[in-house]
Amino acid sequence: MANLAGKTLFITGASRGIGKAIGLRAARDGANVVVAAKTAEPHPKLPGTIYTAAEEIEKAGGKALAVMVDVRDEAQVKSAVEQAVAKFGGIDVCVNNASAISLTGTMETQMKRFDLMHQINTRGTFLCSQATLPYLLESAKKGRNPHILNISPPLSMKERWFAPHVAYTMAKFGMSLCVLGMAGEFRDRGVHVNALWPRTVIATAAVINLLGGDAVASHGRTADIMSDAAHVVLTGTDTGNFFVDEDLLRKNGVSDFAKYAVDPSKPLQEDFFLD
């Protein structure tokens, strides 16, 4: 079975949630994981820091590098990439997981929130992809199956996905547009570019703190389903796809999804952007 042993993953927003889960899954293969996130000091409402995440990754069997980086800051991103290459000798995978959310209508969206979402989601994804691509291209030349994976939804030009929160949708679809364009741009050069999105709500700190608390999270799944699906993508050779976690895992032989449920007795709540 294909695995990520010896591969180096640069994961944004990896101090908690889906990003950390992807890092932990890779660590069980013996991968190197760069925890690239902002939280260096404990947050009053959000669990974990880059250092606690790195510690967990190493306990899981991988090697870790904790780097404090704000993906809006070009100098910080480039420095983080340089530190990763200096420690591990290259980069094989870039996971663009860092994201900002505000489910507000046009009149209710402050411009500072609009700017934050676009700077982190769309611009941050483009910047981190751009900064890691020289090393991903080198990885391709060595036959190491490099990937860019964006945690973003399938593109769908339907009014229903824009009308309730047009600013957020634009910012998340910006990440997906990077997939569409970069997959075509780098297909012939051996770098695979894909998106991954959850079928249901994922019980992360963002969901608990911003989208309805434990009541919503209890109708969701753990981040493990996303990390298992990401592992399938990152060990494969597909490119230019907008994968949905459950659909992808079913195609790869997984039939037990109850293990991912936060509370198996409760019905699951579907996530945004999926018909």
Disulfide bonds with the S-S distance in Angstrom:
none
